[in-house]
Each structure stands twice: as C-alpha cells, then as structure tokens.
Amino acid sequence: MVQHVSEVDFNEVVLNYEGVVLVDFWATWCGPCKMIAPVVEEVSNEVSNARFVKVDVDQNENLANKYQISSIPTLMIFKNGTPVDTLVGFMPKDSLKAAVVKHL
C-alpha cells in the first residue's frame, strides 16, 4: 500500500522510520507520474518489508526544494532516514523492485 504524506508527517513517516522507504515525488498534472503510480503500487504489494509513500510536489514545495526535485517523477529511496538512491522517470516494475530490494 502506498501512503500519501506531506510536510507535516514526512519526518515521522520517512526520516524516523527504521528501514527502507521509497518516496514517490509526483504531481497531478504529470503524465509519467500517472504511468508509474500503478507500478509503485504493485511493488508495494510485493515488497512487504519496505514502506512506500507519495509526496505531491505542488502541495509540498518545501520538501521538493529540500531534496532538489527538478524532474518528476523522482523516486528517492531512504534507509534509516538517509537518502541512498534516486531514480528519475518511468521505469518497469522489475527495475523498480530491484532498486528497492537491494537496500533491504
């Protein structure tokens, strides 16, 4: 399951989490974001020992600026609150799943 987070709960849900979190930085008007959303959802259902969240960059500009999001979709993988990988653009399910699993 993919959880929507904002600047209010980002620290609690992502930075304070002990483990791996994939953060999907997206926007409602972004075509590739809409294409990758079901892929992220599928991977979240298959990888139960990681957390998957979405951040709308238009509603959370401070987070987008903090993590220097200049293209979307940008998928950042955090481990124990630290960014360990950044993926930009659409990618197939197997590639996304492998990127998450390698940090578990």
C-alpha positions in Angstrom: 0.0 0.0 0.0 1.2 3.5 -0.9 0.6 6.2 1.7 0.3 9.9 0.9 2.5 12.1 3.1 3.0 15.8 3.5 5.5 18.2 5.1 3.6 17.7 8.3 4.2 14.0 8.7 7.3 13.4 6.4 9.7 13.3 9.3 7.7 10.8 11.2 6.8 8.6 8.3 10.1 8.7 6.3 13.0 10.1 8.3 12.3 8.5 11.6 11.5 5.1 10.0 13.9 2.2 10.8 14.2 0.6 7.4 13.7 1.3 3.7 11.2 3.9 2.4 10.6 4.7 -1.3 9.3 8.2 -1.7 7.5 9.0 -5.0 7.7 12.7 -5.7 4.9 13.5 -8.1 2.2 15.9 -9.3 -1.4 15.5 -10.5 -0.6 17.1 -13.9 2.4 14.8 -14.6 1.8 12.1 -17.3 4.8 9.9 -16.4 3.8 10.2 -12.7 0.4 8.7 -13.6 2.1 5.9 -15.6 4.4 4.9 -12.7 1.8 5.1 -9.9 0.4 1.6 -10.6 3.9 0.2 -10.8 4.8 1.7 -7.4 1.5 0.2 -6.1 2.3 -3.2 -7.4 5.8 -3.2 -6.0 4.5 -2.0 -2.6 2.2 -5.1 -2.6 5.1 -7.4 -3.3 7.8 -5.9 -1.0 6.2 -6.0 2.5 9.4 -5.1 4.4 9.7 -1.6 2.9 7.4 1.5 3.2 6.1 3.3 0.1 4.9 6.9 0.2 3.9 9.6 -2.3 4.6 13.4 -1.9 2.8 15.8 -4.2 5.4 18.4 -5.1 2.9 21.2 -5.7 1.4 20.8 -2.2 4.8 20.3 -0.5 7.2 22.7 -2.2 9.5 22.8 0.8 10.1 19.1 0.6 10.6 19.3 -3.2 13.2 22.1 -2.7 14.9 20.3 0.2 15.5 17.2 -1.9 16.2 19.2 -5.1 13.4 17.6 -7.1 13.8 19.2 -10.5 12.1 16.4 -12.6 9.2 14.2 -11.8 8.5 11.5 -11.2 11.5 11.3 -8.9 11.7 8.2 -6.7 14.0 8.5 -3.7 14.9 5.6 -1.5 15.7 6.3 2.1 17.3 3.9 4.5 17.0 4.7 8.2 16.2 8.3 7.3 19.0 8.8 4.9 18.6 9.1 1.1 20.5 6.2 -0.5 19.3 6.2 -4.1 17.4 8.5 -6.6 15.6 7.3 -9.6 14.1 9.7 -12.2 11.4 9.0 -14.7 9.3 6.0 -15.5 10.8 2.5 -15.1 9.5 -1.0 -15.5 8.3 -2.9 -12.4 11.2 -5.3 -12.2 13.8 -2.4 -12.3 11.9 -0.5 -9.6 11.5 -3.6 -7.4 15.2 -4.5 -7.8 16.2 -0.9 -6.8 14.2 -1.2 -3.6 15.2 -4.7 -2.7 18.9 -4.0 -3.0 18.7 -1.7 0.0 16.8 -4.0 2.3 
